[in-house]
Amino acid sequence: MSPDHFDLRRCIGALSTSFSSRLGAGASQEYHRRFDIGVVEWRVLCHLAVEPWSNVIAMANSIGLDKSSVSRSLAGMEQRGLVEMRDGLRRRREAALTDEGMALHRAVLPVARARERALLSDFSPEEVEQLLGFFHRLIDNLPRVEEDALIRDTADQAPSSEASAAARSKRSS
């Protein structure tokens, strides 16, 4: 295999995107059909069930979505009576589940757990723990990826030694 060959089956970014997209699309279809919510609303319900009176930034960071998706979901969920909103610290809006929202969370939870059981059905309990550990390590390494990108950006912006020598030679002539 040539060094220029790029194998998508060994690319963590491509695999994780494919996995996440396919898993989310299937969940969204089932949740829409059964409960009239999408996977984004489900993630918001899960977050608020554990951390009521959270703001959009906290939810977006916790569930791995952009703030605009969370805000749109909250607006629709508020209209449906699933969440209530209030003013929080620094004029940030905070949300909590209503009784109806908590009831919906309790209704969806067995379906979400069944989907996860099916997904992990060929894994032993030890392998599931190992997989969870790998995911947490990958997430913990994300700041390193961004630091590495900054190093490359800095290197790209610094004049190369050849370019610097050529510029000095040109100035001295």
DABEL-V660401 format. One record per residue. N is the residue number from 1. RES is the residue in one small letter. SS is DSSP state (~ for helix, > for strand, _ for the rest). D_LAST is the distance of its C-alpha to the last C-alpha in Angstrom with 1 decimal. Layout:
BEGIN
n=N res=RES ss=SS d_last=D_LAST
n=N res=RES ss=SS d_last=D_LAST
END
This chain:
BEGIN
n=1 res=m ss=_ d_last=47.9
n=2 res=s ss=_ d_last=44.2
n=3 res=p ss=_ d_last=41.8
n=4 res=d ss=_ d_last=40.9
n=5 res=h ss=_ d_last=44.6
n=6 res=f ss=_ d_last=45.6
n=7 res=d ss=_ d_last=49.3
n=8 res=l ss=~ d_last=50.6
n=9 res=r ss=~ d_last=53.8
n=10 res=r ss=~ d_last=51.8
n=11 res=c ss=_ d_last=49.6
n=12 res=i ss=~ d_last=51.0
n=13 res=g ss=~ d_last=49.6
n=14 res=a ss=~ d_last=51.1
n=15 res=l ss=~ d_last=54.4
n=16 res=s ss=~ d_last=54.8
n=17 res=t ss=~ d_last=54.1
n=18 res=s ss=~ d_last=56.5
n=19 res=f ss=~ d_last=59.1
n=20 res=s ss=~ d_last=58.9
n=21 res=s ss=~ d_last=58.9
n=22 res=r ss=~ d_last=62.0
n=23 res=l ss=~ d_last=63.8
n=24 res=g ss=~ d_last=63.2
n=25 res=a ss=~ d_last=64.2
n=26 res=g ss=~ d_last=67.4
n=27 res=a ss=~ d_last=68.2
n=28 res=s ss=~ d_last=67.5
n=29 res=q ss=~ d_last=69.8
n=30 res=e ss=~ d_last=72.6
n=31 res=y ss=~ d_last=72.3
n=32 res=h ss=~ d_last=72.2
n=33 res=r ss=~ d_last=75.3
n=34 res=r ss=~ d_last=77.2
n=35 res=f ss=~ d_last=76.1
n=36 res=d ss=_ d_last=74.2
n=37 res=i ss=_ d_last=71.0
n=38 res=g ss=_ d_last=67.7
n=39 res=v ss=~ d_last=65.8
n=40 res=v ss=~ d_last=63.8
n=41 res=e ss=~ d_last=67.0
n=42 res=w ss=~ d_last=68.3
n=43 res=r ss=~ d_last=65.4
n=44 res=v ss=~ d_last=65.8
n=45 res=l ss=~ d_last=69.6
n=46 res=c ss=~ d_last=68.9
n=47 res=h ss=~ d_last=66.5
n=48 res=l ss=~ d_last=68.9
n=49 res=a ss=~ d_last=71.8
n=50 res=v ss=~ d_last=70.1
n=51 res=e ss=_ d_last=68.2
n=52 res=p ss=_ d_last=70.0
n=53 res=w ss=_ d_last=68.4
n=54 res=s ss=> d_last=64.9
n=55 res=n ss=> d_last=62.2
n=56 res=v ss=~ d_last=60.0
n=57 res=i ss=~ d_last=57.0
n=58 res=a ss=~ d_last=59.1
n=59 res=m ss=~ d_last=60.7
n=60 res=a ss=~ d_last=57.5
n=61 res=n ss=~ d_last=56.0
n=62 res=s ss=~ d_last=59.3
n=63 res=i ss=~ d_last=59.9
n=64 res=g ss=_ d_last=56.4
n=65 res=l ss=_ d_last=56.3
n=66 res=d ss=_ d_last=54.3
n=67 res=k ss=~ d_last=55.7
n=68 res=s ss=~ d_last=56.4
n=69 res=s ss=~ d_last=58.6
n=70 res=v ss=~ d_last=60.5
n=71 res=s ss=~ d_last=61.0
n=72 res=r ss=~ d_last=62.3
n=73 res=s ss=~ d_last=64.6
n=74 res=l ss=~ d_last=65.9
n=75 res=a ss=~ d_last=66.6
n=76 res=g ss=~ d_last=68.7
n=77 res=m ss=~ d_last=70.4
n=78 res=e ss=~ d_last=71.3
n=79 res=q ss=~ d_last=72.9
n=80 res=r ss=_ d_last=74.9
n=81 res=g ss=_ d_last=76.1
n=82 res=l ss=_ d_last=74.4
n=83 res=v ss=> d_last=72.3
n=84 res=e ss=> d_last=72.7
n=85 res=m ss=> d_last=69.8
n=86 res=r ss=> d_last=69.5
n=87 res=d ss=> d_last=66.9
n=88 res=g ss=_ d_last=65.4
n=89 res=l ss=~ d_last=63.0
n=90 res=r ss=~ d_last=60.1
n=91 res=r ss=~ d_last=61.7
n=92 res=r ss=_ d_last=61.1
n=93 res=r ss=> d_last=63.9
n=94 res=e ss=> d_last=65.8
n=95 res=a ss=> d_last=68.1
n=96 res=a ss=> d_last=71.1
n=97 res=l ss=> d_last=73.4
n=98 res=t ss=_ d_last=76.7
n=99 res=d ss=~ d_last=79.9
n=100 res=e ss=~ d_last=79.3
n=101 res=g ss=~ d_last=75.7
n=102 res=m ss=~ d_last=77.0
n=103 res=a ss=~ d_last=79.7
n=104 res=l ss=~ d_last=77.2
n=105 res=h ss=~ d_last=75.1
n=106 res=r ss=~ d_last=78.3
n=107 res=a ss=~ d_last=79.1
n=108 res=v ss=~ d_last=75.7
n=109 res=l ss=~ d_last=75.3
n=110 res=p ss=~ d_last=77.7
n=111 res=v ss=~ d_last=76.0
n=112 res=a ss=~ d_last=72.5
n=113 res=r ss=~ d_last=73.9
n=114 res=a ss=~ d_last=75.6
n=115 res=r ss=~ d_last=72.3
n=116 res=e ss=~ d_last=70.6
n=117 res=r ss=~ d_last=73.5
n=118 res=a ss=~ d_last=73.2
n=119 res=l ss=~ d_last=69.4
n=120 res=l ss=_ d_last=70.0
n=121 res=s ss=_ d_last=73.2
n=122 res=d ss=_ d_last=71.9
n=123 res=f ss=_ d_last=70.4
n=124 res=s ss=_ d_last=72.4
n=125 res=p ss=~ d_last=72.5
n=126 res=e ss=~ d_last=70.2
n=127 res=e ss=~ d_last=67.7
n=128 res=v ss=~ d_last=67.8
n=129 res=e ss=~ d_last=67.0
n=130 res=q ss=~ d_last=64.2
n=131 res=l ss=~ d_last=62.8
n=132 res=l ss=~ d_last=62.9
n=133 res=g ss=~ d_last=61.1
n=134 res=f ss=~ d_last=58.3
n=135 res=f ss=~ d_last=58.0
n=136 res=h ss=~ d_last=57.8
n=137 res=r ss=~ d_last=55.2
n=138 res=l ss=~ d_last=53.1
n=139 res=i ss=~ d_last=53.4
n=140 res=d ss=~ d_last=52.6
n=141 res=n ss=~ d_last=49.4
n=142 res=l ss=~ d_last=48.1
n=143 res=p ss=~ d_last=46.2
n=144 res=r ss=~ d_last=44.3
n=145 res=v ss=~ d_last=43.3
n=146 res=e ss=~ d_last=41.9
n=147 res=e ss=~ d_last=40.1
n=148 res=d ss=~ d_last=38.6
n=149 res=a ss=~ d_last=37.4
n=150 res=l ss=~ d_last=35.7
n=151 res=i ss=~ d_last=33.9
n=152 res=r ss=~ d_last=32.7
n=153 res=d ss=~ d_last=31.6
n=154 res=t ss=~ d_last=29.7
n=155 res=a ss=~ d_last=28.0
n=156 res=d ss=~ d_last=27.2
n=157 res=q ss=~ d_last=25.6
n=158 res=a ss=_ d_last=23.5
n=159 res=p ss=_ d_last=20.0
n=160 res=s ss=_ d_last=20.2
n=161 res=s ss=~ d_last=18.4
n=162 res=e ss=~ d_last=16.7
n=163 res=a ss=~ d_last=15.5
n=164 res=s ss=~ d_last=14.5
n=165 res=a ss=~ d_last=12.4
n=166 res=a ss=~ d_last=10.8
n=167 res=a ss=~ d_last=10.2
n=168 res=r ss=~ d_last=8.8
n=169 res=s ss=~ d_last=6.4
n=170 res=k ss=~ d_last=5.4
n=171 res=r ss=~ d_last=5.6
n=172 res=s ss=~ d_last=3.8
n=173 res=s ss=_ d_last=0.0
END
